[in-house]
Amino acid sequence: MERETKLQYYFEENLGNPFKDDVMVSVTIRDVPSRLLKEFMEKVVNGHYPSGLSAAIKDIMWIAVQKSKEKQVPL
């Protein structure tokens, strides 16, 4: 399976991928302001995540999980 992002590659190489054998699920996000989504797509997704929005959201989730483990406090 091809890695989607550089950050995912970093996590897998340095921390392992605890989710590699997990079941993939689909998630629906509701009530996101259109301007926020547009700005996120323009400034974060486009140019940084060729595989799209899903890869960007997964990276944000990876970062949040790692930061919470480092701090041992809720986000």
N, CA and C atoms as an extended XYZ file, in Angstrom:
225
Properties=species:S:1:pos:R:3:atomname:S:1:resname:S:1:resid:I:1 pbc="F F F"
N         0.849       -1.190        0.000 N   MET     1
C         0.000        0.000        0.000 CA  MET     1
C         0.889        1.245        0.000 C   MET     1
N         0.608        2.155       -0.895 N   GLU     2
C         1.420        3.354       -1.032 CA  GLU     2
C         1.097        4.343        0.082 C   GLU     2
N         2.146        4.937        0.654 N   ARG     3
C         1.914        5.941        1.692 CA  ARG     3
C         1.405        7.214        1.049 C   ARG     3
N         0.444        7.873        1.677 N   GLU     4
C        -0.200        9.026        1.070 CA  GLU     4
C         0.562       10.326        1.282 C   GLU     4
N         1.254       10.468        2.405 N   THR     5
C         1.873       11.747        2.716 CA  THR     5
C         3.233       11.552        3.344 C   THR     5
N         4.021       12.624        3.329 N   LYS     6
C         5.340       12.585        3.968 CA  LYS     6
C         5.202       12.408        5.476 C   LYS     6
N         4.206       13.052        6.070 N   LEU     7
C         4.016       12.945        7.514 CA  LEU     7
C         3.626       11.525        7.902 C   LEU     7
N         2.752       10.908        7.129 N   GLN     8
C         2.386        9.521        7.396 CA  GLN     8
C         3.618        8.639        7.288 C   GLN     8
N         4.476        8.904        6.302 N   TYR     9
C         5.724        8.158        6.146 CA  TYR     9
C         6.579        8.320        7.402 C   TYR     9
N         6.698        9.557        7.907 N   TYR    10
C         7.479        9.806        9.119 CA  TYR    10
C         6.947        9.000       10.295 C   TYR    10
N         5.650        9.042       10.516 N   PHE    11
C         5.064        8.318       11.635 CA  PHE    11
C         5.288        6.818       11.515 C   PHE    11
N         5.088        6.292       10.318 N   GLU    12
C         5.259        4.849       10.130 CA  GLU    12
C         6.709        4.429       10.325 C   GLU    12
N         7.650        5.239        9.843 N   GLU    13
C         9.066        4.894        9.967 CA  GLU    13
C         9.561        5.041       11.406 C   GLU    13
N         9.082        6.037       12.121 N   ASN    14
C         9.593        6.332       13.452 CA  ASN    14
C         8.736        5.790       14.593 C   ASN    14
N         7.461        5.640       14.364 N   LEU    15
C         6.569        5.240       15.440 CA  LEU    15
C         5.801        3.964       15.124 C   LEU    15
N         5.948        3.478       13.918 N   GLY    16
C         5.158        2.333       13.498 CA  GLY    16
C         3.762        2.790       13.127 C   GLY    16
N         3.010        1.908       12.538 N   ASN    17
C         1.633        2.245       12.171 CA  ASN    17
C         0.701        1.309       12.920 C   ASN    17
N         0.207        1.759       14.064 N   PRO    18
C        -0.660        0.890       14.850 CA  PRO    18
C        -1.994        0.601       14.161 C   PRO    18
N        -2.294        1.301       13.083 N   PHE    19
C        -3.581        1.150       12.414 CA  PHE    19
C        -3.491        0.353       11.122 C   PHE    19
N        -2.318       -0.188       10.799 N   LYS    20
C        -2.138       -0.822        9.488 CA  LYS    20
C        -3.082       -1.990        9.252 C   LYS    20
N        -3.471       -2.705       10.280 N   ASP    21
C        -4.381       -3.835       10.129 CA  ASP    21
C        -5.811       -3.494       10.519 C   ASP    21
N        -6.065       -2.213       10.724 N   ASP    22
C        -7.388       -1.774       11.171 CA  ASP    22
C        -8.356       -1.688        9.986 C   ASP    22
N        -9.617       -1.652       10.298 N   VAL    23
C       -10.668       -1.508        9.292 CA  VAL    23
C       -10.829       -0.018        8.981 C   VAL    23
N       -10.911        0.319        7.704 N   MET    24
C       -11.115        1.713        7.307 CA  MET    24
C       -12.603        2.041        7.388 C   MET    24
N       -12.905        3.246        7.851 N   VAL    25
C       -14.286        3.697        7.953 CA  VAL    25
C       -14.442        5.016        7.198 C   VAL    25
N       -15.650        5.345        6.855 N   SER    26
C       -15.952        6.632        6.234 CA  SER    26
C       -16.513        7.553        7.299 C   SER    26
N       -16.154        8.824        7.224 N   VAL    27
C       -16.577        9.804        8.212 CA  VAL    27
C       -17.260       10.959        7.490 C   VAL    27
N       -18.356       11.424        8.052 N   THR    28
C       -19.040       12.598        7.528 CA  THR    28
C       -18.839       13.738        8.512 C   THR    28
N       -18.396       14.861        8.010 N   ILE    29
C       -18.201       16.046        8.851 CA  ILE    29
C       -19.278       17.040        8.471 C   ILE    29
N       -20.020       17.494        9.446 N   ARG    30
C       -21.153       18.394        9.181 CA  ARG    30
C       -20.873       19.796        9.728 C   ARG    30
N       -21.590       20.733        9.179 N   ASP    31
C       -21.619       22.121        9.663 CA  ASP    31
C       -20.249       22.798        9.636 C   ASP    31
N       -19.497       22.578        8.567 N   VAL    32
C       -18.230       23.268        8.374 CA  VAL    32
C       -18.518       24.522        7.545 C   VAL    32
N       -18.124       25.678        8.028 N   PRO    33
C       -18.359       26.896        7.246 CA  PRO    33
C       -17.656       26.810        5.886 C   PRO    33
N       -18.342       27.216        4.845 N   SER    34
C       -17.784       27.098        3.491 CA  SER    34
C       -16.494       27.886        3.332 C   SER    34
N       -16.402       29.054        3.965 N   ARG    35
C       -15.157       29.841        3.860 CA  ARG    35
C       -13.993       29.125        4.525 C   ARG    35
N       -14.256       28.447        5.650 N   LEU    36
C       -13.201       27.697        6.325 CA  LEU    36
C       -12.725       26.542        5.450 C   LEU    36
N       -13.655       25.825        4.864 N   LEU    37
C       -13.292       24.714        3.986 CA  LEU    37
C       -12.512       25.216        2.774 C   LEU    37
N       -12.976       26.296        2.177 N   LYS    38
C       -12.295       26.861        1.012 CA  LYS    38
C       -10.870       27.274        1.367 C   LYS    38
N       -10.695       27.967        2.475 N   GLU    39
C        -9.367       28.406        2.901 CA  GLU    39
C        -8.472       27.217        3.243 C   GLU    39
N        -9.017       26.201        3.896 N   PHE    40
C        -8.256       24.996        4.221 CA  PHE    40
C        -7.791       24.304        2.935 C   PHE    40
N        -8.694       24.207        1.961 N   MET    41
C        -8.333       23.587        0.686 CA  MET    41
C        -7.242       24.386       -0.021 C   MET    41
N        -7.377       25.709       -0.042 N   GLU    42
C        -6.412       26.553       -0.743 CA  GLU    42
C        -5.051       26.579       -0.063 C   GLU    42
N        -5.033       26.689        1.269 N   LYS    43
C        -3.777       26.919        1.982 CA  LYS    43
C        -3.107       25.650        2.493 C   LYS    43
N        -3.867       24.589        2.688 N   VAL    44
C        -3.292       23.365        3.250 CA  VAL    44
C        -3.308       22.220        2.247 C   VAL    44
N        -4.459       21.914        1.718 N   VAL    45
C        -4.599       20.715        0.891 CA  VAL    45
C        -3.910       20.877       -0.463 C   VAL    45
N        -4.275       21.911       -1.202 N   ASN    46
C        -3.701       22.114       -2.536 CA  ASN    46
C        -2.203       22.359       -2.420 C   ASN    46
N        -1.437       21.577       -3.110 N   GLY    47
C         0.011       21.739       -3.095 CA  GLY    47
C         0.724       20.885       -2.065 C   GLY    47
N         0.058       20.558       -0.959 N   HIS    48
C         0.699       19.763        0.094 CA  HIS    48
C         0.193       18.333        0.115 C   HIS    48
N        -1.019       18.114       -0.330 N   TYR    49
C        -1.639       16.792       -0.281 CA  TYR    49
C        -2.215       16.436       -1.650 C   TYR    49
N        -1.374       15.879       -2.538 N   PRO    50
C        -1.856       15.541       -3.872 CA  PRO    50
C        -3.015       14.540       -3.863 C   PRO    50
N        -3.093       13.713       -2.819 N   SER    51
C        -4.187       12.742       -2.784 CA  SER    51
C        -5.457       13.327       -2.173 C   SER    51
N        -5.427       14.607       -1.780 N   GLY    52
C        -6.646       15.299       -1.420 CA  GLY    52
C        -6.940       15.516        0.050 C   GLY    52
N        -8.173       15.902        0.284 N   LEU    53
C        -8.661       16.293        1.604 CA  LEU    53
C        -8.538       15.163        2.627 C   LEU    53
N        -8.842       13.962        2.230 N   SER    54
C        -8.783       12.830        3.158 CA  SER    54
C        -7.374       12.668        3.750 C   SER    54
N        -6.359       12.788        2.925 N   ALA    55
C        -4.976       12.665        3.407 CA  ALA    55
C        -4.646       13.781        4.395 C   ALA    55
N        -5.109       14.993        4.117 N   ALA    56
C        -4.857       16.114        5.025 CA  ALA    56
C        -5.517       15.887        6.382 C   ALA    56
N        -6.747       15.426        6.371 N   ILE    57
C        -7.456       15.169        7.630 CA  ILE    57
C        -6.774       14.047        8.406 C   ILE    57
N        -6.330       12.996        7.717 N   LYS    58
C        -5.618       11.908        8.408 CA  LYS    58
C        -4.339       12.413        9.061 C   LYS    58
N        -3.599       13.298        8.378 N   ASP    59
C        -2.391       13.856        8.982 CA  ASP    59
C        -2.715       14.666       10.234 C   ASP    59
N        -3.770       15.466       10.175 N   ILE    60
C        -4.167       16.245       11.345 CA  ILE    60
C        -4.515       15.313       12.504 C   ILE    60
N        -5.181       14.218       12.199 N   MET    61
C        -5.529       13.243       13.245 CA  MET    61
C        -4.265       12.609       13.822 C   MET    61
N        -3.310       12.220       12.948 N   TRP    62
C        -2.047       11.650       13.433 CA  TRP    62
C        -1.332       12.628       14.365 C   TRP    62
N        -1.256       13.897       13.949 N   ILE    63
C        -0.578       14.918       14.755 CA  ILE    63
C        -1.260       15.073       16.109 C   ILE    63
N        -2.578       15.148       16.118 N   ALA    64
C        -3.317       15.310       17.373 CA  ALA    64
C        -3.087       14.134       18.312 C   ALA    64
N        -3.088       12.922       17.781 N   VAL    65
C        -2.857       11.730       18.605 CA  VAL    65
C        -1.447       11.766       19.195 C   VAL    65
N        -0.464       12.076       18.372 N   GLN    66
C         0.921       12.113       18.864 CA  GLN    66
C         1.124       13.208       19.901 C   GLN    66
N         0.558       14.384       19.662 N   LYS    67
C         0.695       15.483       20.635 CA  LYS    67
C         0.033       15.128       21.958 C   LYS    67
N        -1.114       14.477       21.904 N   SER    68
C        -1.777       14.112       23.152 CA  SER    68
C        -0.979       13.054       23.904 C   SER    68
N        -0.302       12.164       23.174 N   LYS    69
C         0.546       11.167       23.840 CA  LYS    69
C         1.748       11.824       24.498 C   LYS    69
N         2.337       12.822       23.819 N   GLU    70
C         3.499       13.531       24.359 CA  GLU    70
C         3.145       14.309       25.616 C   GLU    70
N         2.006       14.960       25.593 N   LYS    71
C         1.588       15.804       26.719 CA  LYS    71
C         0.854       15.034       27.796 C   LYS    71
N         0.258       13.904       27.400 N   GLN    72
C        -0.543       13.104       28.318 CA  GLN    72
C        -1.686       13.905       28.927 C   GLN    72
N        -2.195       14.861       28.154 N   VAL    73
C        -3.361       15.633       28.576 CA  VAL    73
C        -4.325       15.690       27.390 C   VAL    73
N        -5.596       15.884       27.653 N   PRO    74
C        -6.545       16.019       26.547 CA  PRO    74
C        -6.227       17.235       25.689 C   PRO    74
N        -6.616       17.192       24.425 N   LEU    75
C        -6.369       18.337       23.519 CA  LEU    75
C        -7.211       19.514       23.878 C   LEU    75
